[in-house]
Amino acid sequence: MSESVQLIPGNSLITATPQEGRELAIKMARLTIRVTQPDDEIRGKLRGIYAEDAAMLIAVGQTVATEFATIAAANNYWR
């Protein structure tokens, strides 16, 4: 990584609510994409491609779901 990116914002998976956990999962997924493709211009060009590809959109959803499952477990499923 050429620039330092904090992949776990605040260095914690602990959130007060499932809603905050879901928001953190989305943010973490976006950060992963940013680190994988650090060029803003290229990411902008690619957005138009995956925005119209159902398989790619499903893959994004799966990535967020995986992040959310990890966050939920870290929060003892908010019990």
VMD Tcl script that draws the C-alpha trace (Angstrom):
set ca {
  {0.00 0.00 0.00}
  {1.46 3.30 -1.02}
  {-0.72 5.32 1.35}
  {-1.75 4.31 4.81}
  {-5.42 3.36 4.97}
  {-6.99 2.30 8.24}
  {-8.95 -0.76 7.13}
  {-10.84 -0.98 10.43}
  {-12.07 2.55 11.18}
  {-11.35 3.42 14.80}
  {-9.44 0.11 15.06}
  {-12.56 -1.54 16.50}
  {-15.41 -3.71 15.26}
  {-17.56 -2.81 18.26}
  {-20.71 -0.85 17.42}
  {-23.69 0.20 19.51}
  {-26.36 -1.17 17.18}
  {-26.78 -3.57 14.24}
  {-27.44 -0.52 12.03}
  {-24.04 0.93 12.95}
  {-22.55 -2.51 12.35}
  {-24.03 -2.63 8.86}
  {-22.71 0.86 8.11}
  {-19.26 -0.21 9.31}
  {-19.42 -3.32 7.09}
  {-20.18 -1.16 4.04}
  {-17.37 1.24 4.92}
  {-14.90 -1.63 5.36}
  {-15.90 -3.14 2.01}
  {-15.39 0.23 0.32}
  {-11.98 0.61 1.97}
  {-10.98 -2.82 0.69}
  {-11.84 -1.74 -2.86}
  {-9.93 1.51 -2.36}
  {-6.82 -0.37 -1.25}
  {-7.18 -2.92 -4.05}
  {-7.54 -0.18 -6.68}
  {-6.01 3.01 -5.24}
  {-6.45 5.09 -8.41}
  {-9.57 7.26 -8.01}
  {-9.92 7.78 -11.77}
  {-9.82 4.08 -12.56}
  {-12.34 3.30 -9.79}
  {-14.60 5.95 -11.27}
  {-14.38 4.36 -14.72}
  {-15.05 0.88 -13.34}
  {-18.12 2.03 -11.40}
  {-20.11 2.30 -14.63}
  {-19.23 -1.27 -15.53}
  {-20.18 -2.97 -12.27}
  {-23.23 -0.76 -11.75}
  {-24.89 -2.60 -14.64}
  {-23.58 -6.11 -13.94}
  {-25.87 -8.12 -11.67}
  {-23.17 -10.67 -10.82}
  {-20.76 -7.95 -9.72}
  {-23.44 -6.27 -7.61}
  {-24.23 -9.60 -5.94}
  {-20.52 -10.03 -5.22}
  {-20.48 -6.61 -3.54}
  {-23.46 -7.64 -1.42}
  {-21.68 -10.86 -0.44}
  {-18.58 -8.92 0.57}
  {-20.62 -6.61 2.80}
  {-22.48 -9.59 4.27}
  {-19.19 -11.27 5.17}
  {-17.91 -8.09 6.82}
  {-21.21 -7.71 8.69}
  {-21.09 -11.31 9.95}
  {-17.64 -10.66 11.38}
  {-18.80 -7.43 13.04}
  {-21.94 -9.08 14.43}
  {-19.86 -11.87 15.98}
  {-17.49 -9.31 17.50}
  {-20.52 -7.60 19.06}
  {-21.94 -10.85 20.44}
  {-24.82 -10.30 18.01}
  {-25.85 -7.22 20.06}
  {-27.17 -9.32 22.97}
}
mol new
graphics top color blue
foreach p $ca { graphics top sphere $p radius 0.5 }
foreach p [lrange $ca 0 end-1] q [lrange $ca 1 end] { graphics top cylinder $p $q radius 0.2 }
display resetview
